[in-house]
Amino acid sequence: MPAVVIVGAQWGDEGKGKATDLISSRIDYVVKFNGGNNAGHTVVVGDEKYALHLLPSGILTPGVTPVIANGVVVDLEVLFNELTALQARGVDVSRLLVSANAHIITKYHVTMDKVTERFLGKRQIGTTGRGIGPTYADKINRVGIRIQDLFDESILRQKVEAALEVKNHMLVKIYNRRAIGASEVVDDLLAYTERLAPMVADTGLVLHRALDAGRTVLFEGGQATMLDVDHGTYPYVTSSNATSGGAATGSGIAPNRIERVIGIAKAYVTRVGAGPFPTELHDADGAEPEGPGARLRRIGFEFGTTTGRPRRTGWYDALVTRYASRINGITDLVLTKLDVLTGLDRIPVCVAYEVDGERVDEIPVNQTDFHHARPVYEEFPGWTEDISGARTFEELPANARSYVEALEAMSGTRISAIGVGADRDAIVVRHDLIG
């Protein structure tokens, strides 16, 4: 079975964890190929809710081998805290593999992230402050610390000292902070080596051999298309490639091994942090009755899994999903949280933008135009029936079916599954995602 990639088709938080969990019983490996603990997946299993930040969501499925690949940046404290918490709840985490080439988030990366963001003031990017960007910056600047470096103390110390040489000048002379000692960083990292050693592997080779043996490998993207460092709303993006192409570079498997790309999109749109968001709903503070943006946030529980920050909310943007379909080569779309729209009389969908008085049918290549784009809406009739018990497309209300079919026609790919509630099995499957 060729590799299958799951990616977010909007600005993140689309429900990738649930989609991964939906098909993980049919796969052998689940691979996280980008990002770090700056994004989270919430997976509901029966009465249990699991919030995962760094670990692949497939770790919840018995028999599946979860992999943290080379494209991920790893905070070791977060990693072992998550593993300990899952073990305490009876989850088997013994199969986890971690790439020897993955880069490590150190305490100085977290410090640099926080002080830099504060220093920017009104020009803040809206990072999570977890050291993700500075770690990727060190990776590209070739002064990063990799997992394999922990097993050679001499090399580790040399690399930490080299990385801190410039950073301490910045901390002291620009940000008025204390310098960070190399020894405290090295000692902190070395404390993890004994527990980490059994997990470390040449994960690229492991995955290559698994595919050759006919195993099914699922690549799970963190963040989403519109946050991709190359293809998103730069500079308000993450620091890695969250699109399907990142699955190859972030894991060490060849691009021609990828056959299916599953895109995840909410039935509306959310975003966390700064940056353009054409369909954003700006409800007045304290508005009565409750505005549509606040309603989506409340019913959809739109608060970050990792940060707890309230998410910005807006109507479905067909141009964004169509763009994501093209960039990723999406073969199947999973539409999540359709149930959140239940009870609305009319549901607007953005079908185009207006930029400087002209209609635009695709996302503008110019960031300024995108920032000033105004949505052109088409409205669809809503429904009042509870859809959480639907398990076939025919069981959905007529207006809900019409809404899904309209989004499918606009979005550039077929909608193969529809999330209709928070429960693990609250999903309508129209087409087999990996068959």
N, C-alpha and C positions, 0 to 999 in steps of 0.2 A: 504494500500500500504506500503510495507516495505521501510526502509530507503535506500537512494541512495547517494553514495559518489562520489565526483569529486576530482581527484588528478592530480598533474602534473607528467608526466612520464619522465621528463628530469631534467634540472637544474633550472626550473622556467621560468616564462614569456612566457609560452606556449599558453596563451589565455584562461585560465580557466574562466575568467569573461564572455567572449563571450559565452562559452559553457553553463555556468550557466544561462545566460540570455536567451539562446535559449530555454531552457526547463522550465524556471521559471513560465511561464504562466500556466503550468500544475501542479504546486506544491503549497503547502500551507505555508511551512516554509523553509527558507534558513539559514543554520547555519555555522558560522565560528568557527572552533574548535581548531585552533592552530595559532601560530605566533602573530604578532602585526602589526604595521604600517611600517614594514621593507620590505613589498612587496606590489605591487600595481596591480590593475586590471584596464584596460582601456576598457570601454564599449561605443559603438557608438549607439545612438538611433536617427534615422533620421539624421538631420543635427547637432545634439548635441553630444558632446564627454564628457564622464564623467571619471575622474580619481579617483578611490577609493583606499584608502590605508588601512584603518582599518575596514570600514563597509563591510558587505557581499554585493556582487553585486546584489543580489535579492531585495535590497531595492529600486531599480528602477522600480520594477514591482508592479503595484497597486494590493492590496489585499493580497500580500505575507507578512508574518511576518518574518522579519530578526532577527536573534539571534546571539549575541556575547556570546559564551559559556565559560565554566570554563577553557578550555585549552588555551585561548587567554590571552595575556598581553596587558593591555589597557593604552594608553597615553590619559588622559582625555582632555587635551588641543587639541590634534589632533582629538579626537572623536567629540567634540563640534564644532570645526572649520569645519569639514566635514559636520556635520548636518546643521550648519548654511548656508554653501555654497549651499547645496542641497535644503534647504527650499527657499533660494533666487531664485532658478531656478524652483520653483513650484513643487518640489518633496515632497510627503507626507512621513514624517519620524516618524509619531506618533506611529507606530506599533513596533518599535525597542525594543527588550528585551536584557538586559545585565545580565549575571550570577553574583550572589552575591559572587561566589567563584573565579571569575576571578581575576588575580593579576594585580596590578597597576604599571605602569612605572612612577617613580618619577623623579624629576630633578637630584637627585644624581645618579640614574641609568644611565642617559644620560651622565653625567659628567664622571662617572667611565668608561663607554664604550669608550669615546673619548680619555681620557688620557691613558688608558691601550693600546689602539690600537697604539697610537703614540709612546708609550714606547717600543712596540715590534719592531719598525723599519722595517727591511727587513722581519721579521717573522710575519708581520701582517696577520690576517685572511681575512681581506677585509669586515669587518662589515659595516653596514649602519650608525653606530654611533648614533642610536636612542634608546639605552638602553635596547634592547631586551635581549641580552645574560646575562647582570648583573641582570635583573629582574628574568629570569628563574633560575639563580644561587641562588638568594635569596630564591626563591620558594623551591628549592631542599634543601637548607641549613636551611629551616624553619624559616627564618627571613623576609619573604615577607609581603607585604601589600595587603590585598584583598579589593574588592569593599565593602563588608559588614563592613569592619573596619571604613569606613568613617562615619558611623552612630553611632559610640561610640567614642567620642572625647578622652576620657581617654585612651581607648585601643589603639587608633590610635597613640597618643603621645608616649605611652610606646613602641610601636613597631618601630616607627621612631627613637626614641632615641637609642634603642637597635641596630638597623641596622646601625646607623651612628657611633656608638662607635668604631668599627673597621675601617670603611671606612674613617673616618676623620684622623685616624692615618696614613693610607695609602696615603691619599691625601696630607697631610702635610709633612710626613717624607720620603716618596718615590717619590712622583710626584711633590713636591714643589708647591702645590696648597693650597688655603685657605680652612679652615674647613667650613663645611656647618652646619648652625644652624637648630636644630630640629623645632623650631617655624616657620621658614620661609617655611619649607616643609609642616608642618601641616596646616598652614594658607592657603597655596596654594591649598592643597587638599580639605579642608573644603569649599572652595569657590564654588565647583562643586556639593555639596550634594543636594541642593534644586532642581537643574535641573535634576540631575541623579536619584533621588528617584523614580519617576514614572516608570522608565525603569527597575529597578532592580527586579529580580525574581529568583525563584528556577527553572532555565531553564531545568535542567535534568528532573524534574517532569513534566514540561510543555510539553516537547518533548515526554516523555513516554506516557502521556495521549493522545497526538495528534496521535501517532502511533496506540494506542489502538482504537482510534475513526476512524481509516481508513484514516487519513490525510497523504499526501505525504510530506516527509521531505527530503530535500537535504542538504548534508553536504559538505561544500566547503573548501578544503584544501588550506592553504597558502603555499608559497614556492613549493617544489616538492620533488620527491622520492630521487634524488641524493643529496639533501640537508638535508635529514632526519638525525637527530642527531645519530641514531643507524644504519641506513642502507645506508647512503650517503657517500660521499668522505671525511670522518672525517680526520682532524679537520676542513676542509674547508666546513662547513655545517652550517645550522641554529641551533637554540637551542631548537627545539621542534620536535615532531613526525609529519612529513608532509605526512606520508603514511596512508593508509586506516585504519590501526589499531588505529591510533591516533584519528579517529572520535569517537570511543567508549570511550576511556579514556578522550578525550578532551571535551566531551559533556555530559557524564553520561548516555548514552543509552547502552543497552546490545549489544555485538557483533552479536548475532544471529538475530538482527533486520535488519542487513545490507544484502541486496540481490544483488544489482547492484553496481558495481564500474566502473566509467567512467574515463578512463585515457586520458589526453590531451598531445599531442606531436606535435611539429612543424614539418614541412616537411624538416627542417634542424635542427640545434641545436644552442642554445646560452647559454652563461653563464656570470654572473657578479661576479667580485671579483676573488680572488686567488683560486688555486686548480687545480688538473689534469683535462685535457680536450683533450682526444686523437685525435679527429678530427678537432681541432682548426686550422683555416686558418691564417697563419702568413704572411700577405701581407707586402711588403716592404713599408716604409713610402714614400709617394709621388710617388708611383709606377704608371707608365703610360704604357699601359692603366690601368684603375681601376682593382685591384685584386678582386678575387671572394669573399673574406671575407668582404672587404669594400663595395662591391656591395650588398651583403646580408644585411649588416648593413644599407645602405642607402635606399634601396627599401623597406626593412622590417621595417624601422624606429626603429632600435634596440637600443633604449636608455631607461634606466630604468624609469618606471612610477614614482617611489618614489624618486630615487636619481638623475636621469638625466644622469647617467654614461653610456658611450657607452658599449654595450655588446660585449663580445667575440663571434665570430661566427665560425661555422664549419658545415661540412656535416652531414647528418643524420647518427646516430649511432644505428644500429639495435640491438647491444648487450645491450645497455642502455635501450632501450624500452622493450626488452625481459625480462631483469632483473626486470624492473618496473612492468611488467605484472605478474611476479611470486610473487614478494613481496606484491603487493597490491591485487592480485586476480582480476585483471582487466577483466571485462566482455565485455566492449566496448571501442574502442579507437576513439578519435576525432583528426583528423589530421588537423592542422591549417596552414595558410599561404602558401598553395600550390601555390598561384598566384605569390609569390615572386620569384619562380623558373622559371617563364615564360621568355623565351628569351635565356636560356642557351642551348648550343649545346649538351653538355653531362653533366649528373648529377651523381657524385660519391656517393656511399652509402657504409658505413663501414659495412662489413659483418663478420669481424674477426679482431683479433689483432695479432701482432707478438711481442712476449716477449722473449728476449734472443735467437732469431733465431728460436723459435718454434711458430707454429700457435695456437692461443687460441680462442675458440668459445664462451666462456662465460666470464663475467667480472671477473678478477682475485680477489681472496679473499685477497691477499696480496697487501697493498696499494703501496708499492714500485714497484711491478710489474705493477700495474695500471698506476702509474705515468710515467713509462718508456715504456708503451705499444705504439706500432706504428700501425696505422690503415691499414687494408687490404681492398682495395676498389674493388667494382664492379661498372662499369659505365652503366648508362641507358641513352637512347636517350632523348633529351629534346623536347620542343615544343615552338612555337612562337605565337600561337593563344591566344587572350584575353579570359581568363576563368572566369572573374568576373561576367559574366551574367549567368553562368551555374547554374541550379537548380536540375538537375538530373545527375546521373553518366554517362549516355549515351551521355550527351551534352558535356562532357569533351573530349579534343583531345585524340586520340588513345594512344599516348605516355604518356600523363598524367594518363590515366587509367592504363596503364601497370606499371607505376611507383608506383601508389597507391597499386595495386595488389601485386607487389613485396615486398613492405614494409609490407603489411599485412601478407604475407607468412613468413617473417622473424621475425615479432614482437611478435608472440605468442598469438595474439587475433585479432578479426575482427575489421576492420576500419568501423565504423558505420556512421560517418559524416566527411565532408571535408570542411574546410574553404577556400573560393576562393576569398575573398576580405575583406575590412575593414568594409563595411556596415553591419548592424545588420542582414539582411536577406541574406547576401552573403555566403550561406552555402549549400552544397549538402548533403542530408540525405539519407543514404542507408538502415539503419535499425532504428527502433524506439528505442530511448535511454532508455526510462523508461517504455515502454509498456509491 
